[in-house]
Amino acid sequence: MSQPTRIQLLDVKEWLDRETTPILGPLKDKAVSLLKEVKERIDDTTQSSQRILENSESEMNKNNPKTYRFARNANKFAQNIIETIESVRVPDNFNYEKLQAFCGELEKNFSSLDQMRRGAYPYISPYFIFDRRRLDVYFKRLYDITKELRSFQATKYEKAKTIEDAYSMVDKLLQAINGIKRNQENRKVADERKGILEKEIAETQQKIAQIEAKAELNELFRLNQRMEELREDVKHSLRYLQKPFFKLQSLARTSEVAIPLDEMNKLGDYLSDPYMALATEEIGYSTLKSILKRLGDTIEQGKLKLKSTRLRKARDQIDGILSKDSLIQLQAKCKEALSQRKQLLASETITALQNQQTELQNHLKELQKENEFVSSKSKMLENEQAKLLERMEYLRKELEKNIFQLTNKNVQVTLAA
């Protein structure tokens, strides 16, 4: 088997011109000839219709009662024929698609003309018989040339379509190659930006780590952890009072139990954040004790219902806090941790470090957000590149098949780098 002829994509059109001129030239000439004949047949039909128009107007002017209605019908018929046929535009420049579209338009118009003719003749007869016969002759010639043009377009001119498709494929291939180049440039920009962002993210994370390593922030971090541990201890110590507190709050809101405003507010604090509620009370937590006394009274009065197990555990915790001051040491620890944290937060050094940390963390979030966007765009461009390469290869193979079909020559289209 002979080796395929290698042709650069940019040279394909010129090569095709040389190879297909013997094929396309005669086809173009024949199409031009047929279109010229179509125009002549249209002109003949128009002139014949114009003659009916003139003769019918002349007859109408006679005002003969016997012929006036027939002449008026003939006149209207001729006007409709002329208007319809003058809407047909024979193309000067054409390709396969334009020729195909023109054939469709011509057939559609001829069908309309024929319907007008069949519908009007019974209302014109028996007058204008010679004019009608002449029109029928031109109608027949127009029909014949329309049929011949359609047959030529659908069979012989199909070869021209194959040639035109080859030219179109060359253009599409060039577009695909340009798209690939643009995509590569966009990917390069995205990858470069991604590299810059990742470097800046790493540097920002390092700066944050350096700030967090400062002794002052380490101390603050340790205190925050200590406060979280104490928060859990307080929550555990009051675990059997949370539901009774909630029910007491509900009874107070419905005025079934009277509670002073300061105690009501503190009760809300013990429900939302028991640690801060205990840490911000005076030593000995007198407000909590007052709330617990009201809670005990409400239970004894039967206004606050609890299951027996819950009730027993709640009473044990109430008794431990009121009689044994079971929270006194825990409160002292909470107050100490809170006080130390406030002192640290009041330090100008801590404030400056926290501001730097916050600023860097916000900047880091923006960098990470942009990095995610760039990464997503890079992935999208990568997928698009794969599709473009696949399309380019498909078009190249189709072009080679097309060329072989036209010239019976085995050609390998090479794409410019």
C-alpha positions in Angstrom: 0.0 0.0 0.0 1.4 3.4 -1.0 2.3 6.0 1.6 -0.3 8.7 2.1 0.4 12.2 0.7 1.2 14.6 3.6 -0.4 18.1 3.2 -0.3 20.9 5.7 -3.7 22.1 6.8 -3.1 25.6 5.5 -2.3 24.2 2.0 -5.4 21.9 1.8 -7.7 24.5 0.2 -5.2 25.3 -2.6 -4.6 21.6 -3.1 -8.3 20.9 -3.3 -8.8 23.7 -5.8 -6.4 22.0 -8.1 -7.8 18.5 -7.6 -11.5 19.4 -7.8 -11.6 22.1 -10.5 -12.3 19.4 -13.2 -15.2 18.2 -11.0 -16.6 21.4 -9.7 -16.1 23.6 -12.8 -18.7 21.7 -15.0 -21.1 21.4 -12.1 -21.0 25.2 -11.5 -21.4 25.9 -15.2 -24.4 23.5 -15.3 -26.0 25.1 -12.2 -25.5 28.6 -13.7 -27.1 27.4 -16.9 -30.1 26.0 -15.2 -30.5 29.1 -13.0 -30.4 31.2 -16.1 -33.1 29.1 -17.7 -35.2 29.3 -14.5 -35.0 33.1 -14.7 -36.0 33.0 -18.3 -39.0 30.8 -17.5 -40.0 33.1 -14.6 -39.8 36.1 -17.0 -41.9 34.3 -19.6 -44.5 33.5 -17.0 -44.5 37.0 -15.7 -44.9 38.4 -19.2 -47.8 36.0 -20.0 -49.5 37.0 -16.7 -49.0 40.7 -17.6 -50.7 40.1 -20.9 -53.7 38.6 -19.1 -53.7 41.6 -16.8 -53.7 44.1 -19.6 -56.4 42.2 -21.7 -58.6 41.8 -18.6 -58.3 45.5 -17.8 -59.3 46.3 -21.4 -62.3 44.0 -21.2 -63.4 45.5 -17.9 -63.2 49.0 -19.3 -65.9 47.9 -21.8 -68.4 47.4 -19.0 -69.9 44.5 -20.8 -72.3 42.8 -18.3 -71.6 39.4 -19.8 -67.8 39.5 -19.6 -67.2 42.0 -16.7 -67.2 39.4 -13.9 -65.0 37.0 -15.8 -62.6 39.8 -16.8 -62.4 41.0 -13.1 -61.6 37.4 -12.0 -58.9 37.1 -14.7 -57.4 40.5 -13.6 -57.2 39.5 -9.9 -55.7 36.1 -10.9 -53.0 37.8 -13.0 -52.1 40.2 -10.2 -51.7 37.3 -7.7 -49.5 35.4 -10.2 -47.3 38.4 -10.8 -46.9 39.2 -7.1 -46.1 35.6 -6.2 -43.6 35.0 -9.0 -41.9 38.4 -8.5 -41.1 37.3 -4.9 -38.7 34.6 -6.3 -35.1 35.8 -6.3 -32.7 33.8 -8.5 -29.3 33.7 -6.6 -26.3 35.2 -8.4 -23.8 33.6 -6.1 -24.6 30.2 -4.7 -23.3 27.1 -2.9 -25.0 23.8 -2.3 -27.0 25.0 0.7 -28.2 28.1 -1.1 -29.1 26.1 -4.2 -31.0 23.6 -2.1 -32.9 26.4 -0.3 -33.7 28.1 -3.7 -35.1 24.8 -5.1 -37.3 24.5 -2.0 -38.5 28.1 -2.4 -39.1 27.6 -6.2 -41.1 24.4 -5.6 -43.2 26.1 -2.9 -43.9 29.1 -5.1 -44.8 26.9 -8.1 -47.2 24.9 -5.9 -48.9 28.2 -4.9 -49.0 29.3 -8.6 -50.6 26.0 -9.6 -53.2 26.3 -6.9 -54.1 29.8 -8.0 -54.3 28.6 -11.6 -56.6 25.6 -10.8 -58.8 27.8 -8.5 -59.2 30.7 -10.9 -59.7 29.0 -14.3 -63.3 27.8 -13.7 -64.2 31.5 -12.9 -62.5 32.8 -16.0 -63.6 30.3 -18.6 -64.5 30.3 -21.4 -62.9 33.7 -21.9 -59.2 34.6 -22.4 -58.7 31.1 -23.8 -55.6 31.9 -25.9 -54.0 33.8 -23.0 -54.6 30.9 -20.7 -53.2 28.4 -23.1 -50.1 30.5 -23.5 -49.8 30.8 -19.7 -50.2 27.0 -19.4 -47.3 26.5 -21.8 -45.0 28.7 -19.6 -46.3 27.1 -16.5 -45.3 23.7 -17.9 -41.9 25.0 -18.9 -41.4 26.5 -15.4 -42.4 23.2 -13.8 -40.0 21.2 -16.0 -37.1 23.4 -15.3 -37.9 23.4 -11.6 -38.0 19.6 -11.6 -34.7 19.5 -13.6 -33.0 21.9 -11.2 -34.1 19.9 -8.2 -32.9 16.6 -9.7 -29.5 18.2 -10.6 -29.2 19.6 -7.1 -30.1 16.4 -5.3 -27.9 14.1 -7.4 -25.1 15.5 -9.5 -24.5 18.6 -7.5 -24.1 16.5 -4.4 -20.5 16.2 -5.4 -20.2 20.0 -5.0 -21.5 19.7 -1.4 -18.8 17.2 -0.6 -16.2 19.7 -1.9 -17.9 22.6 0.1 -17.9 20.4 3.2 -14.2 19.8 2.8 -13.6 23.6 2.7 -15.8 24.1 5.7 -13.9 21.4 7.6 -10.7 23.2 7.0 -12.1 26.4 8.5 -13.5 24.4 11.5 -10.2 22.7 12.0 -8.4 26.1 12.0 -11.0 27.4 14.5 -10.4 24.3 16.7 -6.6 24.8 16.6 -7.0 28.5 17.5 -9.3 27.5 20.4 -6.7 25.0 21.6 -4.0 27.7 21.5 -6.2 30.2 23.4 -7.1 27.5 25.9 -3.4 26.7 26.5 -2.7 30.4 27.1 -5.6 30.6 29.6 -4.4 27.5 31.4 -0.9 28.9 31.6 -2.2 32.1 33.1 -4.4 30.1 35.6 -1.6 27.8 36.6 0.8 30.7 37.1 -1.8 32.5 39.3 -2.4 29.2 41.2 1.3 28.9 41.9 1.5 32.5 43.2 -1.6 32.0 45.4 -0.3 28.7 46.9 3.0 30.4 47.7 1.2 33.4 49.3 -1.1 31.0 51.2 1.9 29.1 52.6 3.6 32.4 53.6 0.4 33.7 55.3 -0.1 30.4 57.2 3.5 30.7 58.4 3.0 34.2 59.6 -0.2 33.1 61.5 1.8 30.3 63.0 4.5 32.7 64.1 2.0 35.0 65.8 0.2 32.0 67.5 3.6 30.9 68.8 4.0 34.2 70.8 4.0 33.6 74.6 1.2 36.0 75.1 -1.1 34.3 72.7 0.0 30.9 74.0 -1.2 32.0 77.4 -4.5 33.3 76.0 -4.9 30.0 74.2 -4.2 28.1 77.4 -6.7 30.2 79.3 -9.4 29.7 76.6 -8.9 26.0 76.9 -9.1 26.2 80.7 -12.3 28.2 80.4 -13.8 25.6 78.1 -12.9 22.8 80.6 -14.5 24.9 83.4 -17.5 25.5 81.2 -18.0 21.8 80.9 -17.6 21.4 84.7 -20.3 24.0 85.4 -22.6 22.5 82.9 -22.1 19.1 84.5 -22.6 20.5 88.0 -25.9 22.0 87.0 -27.0 19.3 84.6 -30.1 18.2 86.6 -31.3 21.8 87.0 -31.4 22.8 83.3 -34.9 21.4 82.7 -36.3 22.8 86.0 -34.7 26.2 85.2 -36.5 26.1 81.8 -39.8 25.2 83.4 -39.4 27.9 86.0 -38.7 30.5 83.3 -41.8 29.5 81.4 -43.9 29.7 84.6 -42.5 33.2 85.3 -43.3 34.4 81.8 -46.9 33.2 82.2 -47.0 35.0 85.6 -47.7 31.7 87.5 -44.6 32.4 89.5 -43.3 35.8 90.5 -39.6 36.3 90.0 -37.7 39.7 90.2 -36.3 41.1 87.0 -32.7 40.7 88.0 -33.2 37.0 88.9 -35.2 36.5 85.7 -32.3 37.8 83.7 -29.8 35.7 85.6 -32.0 32.6 85.1 -31.7 33.3 81.4 -27.9 33.5 81.7 -27.8 30.1 83.5 -29.8 28.6 80.7 -27.7 30.1 77.9 -24.2 30.0 79.4 -23.9 28.6 82.9 -20.2 29.3 83.1 -20.5 33.1 82.4 -23.5 33.2 84.7 -21.6 31.7 87.6 -18.3 33.5 86.9 -20.0 37.0 86.9 -21.9 36.5 90.2 -20.6 37.8 93.5 -18.7 35.2 95.5 -21.2 32.9 97.1 -23.6 33.2 94.1 -26.4 34.7 96.1 -28.6 35.2 93.0 -28.3 31.6 92.0 -29.2 30.6 95.6 -32.3 32.9 95.5 -33.4 31.3 92.2 -32.9 27.8 93.7 -35.0 28.7 96.7 -37.8 29.9 94.4 -37.4 26.7 92.4 -37.6 24.6 95.5 -40.7 26.4 96.7 -42.3 26.1 93.3 -41.7 22.3 93.3 -43.1 22.0 96.8 -46.2 23.9 95.8 -46.7 21.4 92.9 -46.5 24.1 90.3 -43.5 22.6 88.6 -43.9 18.9 87.7 -40.9 16.6 87.2 -40.5 12.8 86.9 -39.5 11.2 90.2 -36.0 10.4 89.1 -35.4 13.9 87.7 -37.0 15.4 90.8 -34.8 13.5 93.2 -31.6 14.5 91.3 -32.7 18.1 91.1 -33.4 18.3 94.8 -29.9 16.7 95.5 -28.2 19.4 93.4 -30.3 22.2 95.0 -29.5 20.9 98.5 -25.8 20.6 97.6 -25.6 24.2 96.4 -27.7 25.8 99.1 -26.5 23.8 102.1 -23.0 22.7 101.2 -21.8 25.5 98.9 -20.8 22.8 96.3 -20.0 25.3 93.7 -17.8 27.7 95.8 -14.5 26.3 94.6 -15.7 25.9 91.0 -16.9 29.5 91.0 -13.5 30.7 92.3 -11.8 28.9 89.5 -14.2 30.4 86.9 -13.7 33.9 88.3 -9.9 33.5 88.3 -9.8 32.3 84.7 -12.2 35.0 83.5 -10.2 37.7 85.4 -6.9 36.5 83.9 -8.4 36.4 80.4 -9.7 40.0 80.8 -6.2 41.1 81.9 -4.6 39.5 79.0 -7.1 41.0 76.5 -6.5 44.4 78.0 -2.8 44.1 77.1 -1.8 46.3 74.1 0.5 43.5 73.0 -2.3 41.0 72.9 -4.6 43.4 71.1 -2.0 44.1 68.5 -1.3 40.4 68.0 -5.0 39.6 67.8 -5.5 42.3 65.2 -2.6 41.0 63.1 -3.9 37.4 63.5 -7.5 38.5 62.4 -6.2 40.4 59.5 -4.0 37.6 58.4 -6.8 35.0 58.8 -9.2 37.2 56.7 -6.5 37.5 54.1 -5.9 33.8 54.1 -9.6 33.1 53.6 -9.6 35.4 50.6 -6.5 33.7 49.2 -8.0 30.3 49.7 -11.3 31.4 48.1 -9.5 32.8 45.0 -7.3 29.6 44.9 -10.4 27.4 44.8 -11.8 29.6 42.0 -8.6 29.4 40.0 -8.3 25.6 40.6 -11.9 25.2 39.4 -11.2 27.3 36.3 -8.0 25.4 35.6 -9.9 22.1 35.8 -12.6 23.4 33.5 -10.0 24.5 31.0 -8.4 21.1 31.2 -11.7 19.4 30.4 -12.3 21.9 27.6 -8.9 21.2 26.2 -9.6 17.5 26.0 -12.8 18.1 24.2 -11.1 20.5 21.7 -8.4 18.0 21.0 -10.9 15.3 20.5 -12.9 17.5 18.1 -9.8 18.5 16.2 -8.8 14.9 15.7 -12.4 14.0 14.6 -12.4 16.9 12.1 -9.0 15.9 10.7 -10.1 12.3 10.1 -13.4 13.4 8.5 -11.5 15.8 6.2 -9.2 13.0 5.1 -12.2 10.8 4.4 -13.8 13.6 2.5 -10.7 14.2 0.4 -10.4 10.4 -0.4 -14.1 10.4 -1.5 -13.5 13.3 -3.8 -10.1 12.4 -5.3 -9.6 8.7 -4.5 -6.3 9.8 -3.0 -4.9 8.8 0.4 -4.0 12.1 2.1 -2.7 12.8 5.6 -3.5 16.3 6.8 -0.8 17.6 9.1 -1.6 20.3 11.6 0.6 23.3 12.1 2.3 23.3 15.5 
